[in-house]
Amino acid sequence: MKYFIAGTDTGVGKTYVTLSLIKFYMSQGYVVKAIKPVETGCIKKNGNLYPEDAGKFAELTGQDVDEVCPYKFEIPVAPYVASQLENVHIDIDKIKNHVFTVYNKLIKEYPEEKTILFIEGAGGLMVPVTKKIMMIDFPLILETPVILVARLSLGTINHTLLSLEALEKRNINVRGVILNNVQGLKTVAELTNEQFLKKYLKLPILSVLEKNDEFKRTIL
C-alpha cells in the first residue's frame, strides 16, 4: 500500500500525522517507509542542508535521509519558488522514478499486504512544485490515493470542502480525512467541526487527533 498525505493548507500538521501513522503501523507489524519528495526551510547541518521533517521519518523507518527527501531547499517558501531562488531544477520524472524504486524494493523484500509507503506533500494542495505541476498533481503522477489532513480549528469546514472539491474534479481517489487539533484548542469550533463536516462529506473522517495524541486503532 502507498498513500499520499496531503494538507488543506500549510501548518495543518501533516508531518505530525504522518509520524503518528508510521509509529502506529510499525507497532502493528507493518514494514513502513516514508518519502517527502520536496522539503523547504531546511537547516544547515555540517555544511549541508538537513530536512528536519524527513529526518524524523528516517529516524523511525531506518532509511537514509536522502532516500526520504531527494529535494532539499533552505528558503521556507513553496517548492517552485525555492527552486527558482536557489537555482535548482525540480525534475518530476526523477521524483516519480524515486518513489516507485523505493516502493518496488519494499514490496519485493516483504509481503505487499504488510508494507506501507507514506508520501508527504509540502504545504496545501495548490502549492506549485514546478511552473506546471502543483502538489495536487502528485497523487495521479504517483498513482496513490490521498489521505487529506485538515485542522480541527475554525475555518476547517471551508478549507476541507474546497480541497475535496478540487481533488474530486481531478478524479483523485481520496481515502478519507484526518482532523488534527494542531493548536490543542477547545473552542466551539474544535468541539463541533467533526460532526458538522460529516453532514457534507461523501467519505469518512478516518480519525481525529488531539495535540500530542497518537492513533490507537487501524484507520486505513
Beta strands, then each sheet from edge to edge (+ up, - down):
strand 1: 2-7
strand 2: 31-35
strand 3: 38-39
strand 4: 43-45
strand 5: 48-50
strand 6: 71-72
strand 7: 115-124
strand 8: 146-151
strand 9: 174-180
strand 10: 205-209
sheet 1: 2+ 7+ 1+ 8+ 9+ 10+
sheet 2: 3+ 6+
sheet 3: 4+ 5-
end
